[in-house]
Amino acid sequence: MTEHRRVSLFRNGRNQAVRIPVEFELPGREAIMHREGDRLVIEPARKRGLLALLKTMKPLDEEFPDIEDPVPEPEPPL
């Protein structure tokens, strides 16, 4: 069952802010906020992994020149 609690709204410069009671604290330093009708939903911002980042990148449409990449000589034993 969802807990409900009345909270305080206040101004922080030109922004409206809300005080989040300790029992509703979110982890981390960032959150995601969106509207659902007349409701505001605040949820933790998940850390994005490398795969999620790579999916957002557009492929490069340029040719890269060939480069010499010789195999290094093995080091002599000690």
Secondary structure, 3 states (H helix, E strand, C coil): CCCCCCCCEEEECCEEEECCCHHHCCCCCCEEEEEECCEEEEEECCCCCHHHHHHHCCCCCCCCCCCCCCCCCCCCCC
